[in-house]
Amino acid sequence: MTIVKLGYVAMSVTVANASPSKTMTFKQFQTLADREAAIEKLERIAIENLENCLRLLKHNVGNNIRFFRFSSKLIPLANHEELADWNYIQPLKSKLKEIGEFLKAHPIRVDFHPDHFVLLNSTKKDIMNQSIKTLAMHRALLKGMGIDPTHRCVLHVGGAYNDKEQALEQFIHNWSLLPQPLQEMIMLENDDTTFHIQDTLYLCEKLNIPLVFDYHHHIANHDNENWEEEWERIVSTWSHSPLPIKMHISSPKDDKMFRAHSDYIDPDMFMDFLNKIKGSVPEIDCMIEAKMKDHALFQLVKDIKKYPNVEMLDGASFSIV
């Protein structure tokens, strides 16, 4: 038997006016003559984003959803080079603490997936420095909420730069430049175009990083790999983590746009995966990456209830035997 907990990404399509990703461009920032007033506006937007995060967390608790990915766009322009003097965490402390207290009272696994411009295998110093700044921002948000940052940020390996083997070695080199508190946050995910399971496992096993298995990405980019033969190795990368193994589930939009995410999850595709791994781990947390967000989760729950070896535990968790 394996317990499966479902989660979704960042935003809700069922809770109105609750975007946690409201933003302000630097061009808009520049149009405000009073810089102090412009920064105060950024802070108001960030506070509103955090308030909407709390609304979504309450929505999740009401629906027994115990897994959620925060938006990485909570603080607009947080790492912009022209705002290096802005202490953006200070005005958010009370709101971050409020979220942390709610999570302490209602435990939910939360994490981040920093944007694609966080590249830990880049050869460019400025990109690496910006990546470190972005990861430090994510850690500051987690610490502000009182959340242990260990294994809370999912990243892709990065770019191939016309030499995939060298790109893997560059990741290892750059890893040594990353401060240990930021190293401890990282999980790596196999991607859909370049770095497949064996590539990602190479780094995860060498650097002691958990691997987040993306089933859809594997189907799109597998280089004749059989994921089932690598499953035990994937599970082993989580042996030192305080959190259960995590995976991503999504479905292709269509045959022509196979890598794009569909609005919903194909339940047969999901159950095919679960039937192959059931019993191999006590629990697996599955992050739904679908355009319809929480509505896709609710639909998937309705769909999987029809399978005879599924026993629902609550509104978003079930066991499979």
N, C-alpha and C positions, 0 to 999 in steps of 0.2 A: 504493500500500500504506500502511496505517496500523496501528501497533502499539496494541493495547488492553490496558490493565492494570486488573484488577478489584480493588476494595476493599470493605470492609464497615464497619459502624458499631459501634464501642465495645465490644460484648459478643459472647460466643460462646455458641451453643447446644450446641456439641459438647465444649467444655472445661468440666468440672464445677467448681462452687464457685469461679468466677473472676470474680465481679462487680467491676468497677472503680468502682462507683457506690454502695457502701455508705454509709449516711448516719446522721445523728443530728439530730433536730429541735431547735429552740431550746427547745421545751417540755421535752423530755427533758434538755437541757443544764441547764435551770433547776432540775430536780428534784435535781441533785447539789449538796449543800451546800458542798462544797469546790471553789471555782472553778478552782483550779490543777489539781486532779485531773480536773475536767471537761474542761479544755483538753488535758490529757495524753491523755484518752480520744479526743478529736477527732483528735489527732495520730496515735494508734495506728490509727484508722480510715483516715486519709489514707494512712499508710504501707502498710496492707493493700491499699488500692485501687491504689497504685502497684506493689506486688508483683504484684497480679493483672494489671495492665497489662503488666508484663514477661513474665508467663506467656503472655499473649495474643500478644505480639510473637514469642515463641519458637514458639508454635503457628503463627503466620503464616509465619515463616521455614521451618518444616518443610513447609509446603504451598505455598511459592513465592508467597505473597501479599505484595505490595510496596506496598500502599496501605491505610491504616488511619486511622479517625477516633477520636481519644481522647474519652472521656467528659468532659463539662464539669463533672461532679459529683465530681471527684477529691478535693476538699477540702471536707468539709461545713462550712457556716456561715462560709466563708472571708470573705465580704463582709458579714456581719451587722453591723448598726450597733452592737450591744451588745458586739461583739468587735473593735472598731476598734484596740485596743492589741495584738492577737495577731499576732505575727510568724510567720505560718504557714509561710513558705518555709524558715526556718532549720532546723527539725527534719527537713525533707524533702530537704535538700541531697544527702546521700550516696545516697539512693534515686534522686533525679532524675539524678544523675551516672551511676549504674549503668545506667539506661535509656539515657542519652545515649551511653555507651560501647558498649552493645549495638547501638544504631542506627548508630553509626559503623562497627562491624564488619559489620553486616548492614543495608545501606541500605534503608529503607522510607520512603515518603512518608507523613508523618503531619500531621494538622491537627485543628482543633476546629470545632464548630458551636455557639457559645454560645446559651443558651436564649432563648426568645422575648421575655423581659423586657428584653433588650438592645435598646433603641430609640434609634437615633441621630437620629430625626426628631421626637422628642417636644418639645413646647413647655414641658414641666415641668422645672424645674431639678433637682429631686431625682431624677427618672428619668434624666436625662442624666448626673448625677454618679454614680449607681449603675451606669449602663452603662459609664462610663469606668473605674470601679473594677473591674468584672468583666473588661473587656478587659485591664486592667493585670495582673490575676491570671493570665490566660491567657498573657500575654507573659512573666511571671515564671516560669511553669512551663516554657515553651519555652526561655528563657534558661538555666534551671537544668539542662535536658537538653543544653545546648550546641547547640540547633537554631536556625538562622536564622529569625526570626519572620516574614519576608516572606511575605505571602499564605498565612497559616496559619489564618485565622478566617473562616468563611462566615457572613454575616448576611443577613437579609431587609431590605428597605428600611425597613419599619416599618408604622405605622398610617396610615390615610387621614384620620382625624379629620374626616370629612364634607366634605373638600375635597382631592382627590387632588393637584391641581396645586400647591396651597399646601403640602401635605405634602412634595412633592418639593423645593420651594424651601427648606422648613425643614431638610431633610436637608443641603442645600448650606450653609446658614447654620451649622448645628451642626457640620458637618465642620471648619469653621475653628476651632472650639473644641476639637477633638480633638488631643491632642499628636501630632506627626509620627510618633514610633515606633509609636503605636497605629494611625495611618492606614495605615502600611506593612503592617500585618498583614491588612487587610480585603480580602475578596472579597464581592461581592454576588450574590444569587440571585434570579431571578424567582420570584414566589410564585403560589399556586394560587387566590387570591381577589381580589387588588387590583392589585399592580404587575406587569404583564406584561413581555415582553421589551423593547418599545420604551421603556417607563417606566424600566426598569432600565438599559438602554443609555444613556439620556439622562444618568443620573448617572455611570455608568462612564466614558463618554467625556469628560464634563466634568471629572471628578475623578481620572481616570487609575486606575481601579479595575478589576481583572479581573472578568468576569461568569461565574459558574458557571451553566451552562444546565441547568435541570431540565426534562427532557422531559415527564414526567408533569404537572408544574405547568403547562407550556405548553398541553397538551391540555385541562386543566381551566379555564384562564384565558388566552385568547389574543386576544380582541377582534378577531377576523377577521385576525389576523396570520398570515403564512406564515413559519415559523421558518427555512426554507431561504433565503429572501431576506435574512434578517438574519445568516446564519451567518458570512459573511466579517467583518462588524462584530464579532460575538461573539469570533471568533478574534483579531481585531486588539487587543482589550482585554488580551490576554495577551502582547503583543509585548515588553513591558518586564519580564515576570516571569521569574525564574530557574527556574520550574517549568512542566511541560507543562500544556496546557489541561485543565481539569477539568469534569466534568459529573455530574449526579445521575441515576440511573435507578431507577425504581420502577414498580409496576403498580397499577392501581385494584383495590381490594378486591372491588367488584362495581358494578353499574350504579347501585344506590341509594346506595352509599357510595363514589362515584367518587373523591373526594379522599383517602380513607383508603388506606394502603399495604397491599398484599396480603402474604401470607406469602412468596411467591416472585416471581420476575421472569418475565413473559411473554416467551419468547425471540423470538417473531415480532415483537413490538413493539420489542424492543431491536435486532434485526437490521434492521428497517425503517429505524431511525435510522442505524445504522452504515453501511448500504449507501449512504445519501445523503451521508455526510460522508467516506467512505473516500478517501484520497488528498489530502484538503484540509489535513491536519495530519500530521506524522510520528508523533505519539503522542497518545493521549487517555487520561486516567485517569478511570475510571468508578466512582463511589461508589454501591454498591448500598444502597438504603434499603428494606429488607424485614424483616418481622417475624421471619423465621427466620435473620437475620444471616449468619454464615459458612456455615450449611447452605444458605441460598439461593444463595450464591456457588458452592458445590460443585455444586448442582443445575443452575445456569445453565451452568457449564462442561460438564457432561454433555450438556446440551441443544444448545449451540452447536457441539459437535463434529460434529453431523449436517449442518451447512451446508457445501456444497462449497467455498465461497470462504474458509473459516476454516482457518488453520494454527496449531495450538497450539504455543506456544513453551516453556511450562512449565505448572505446575498452575493458574495464575491469570492468564496472559497469552497473547495470541494476536495473529496478524496477520490482517488482512482485505484481500483484493484484489478 
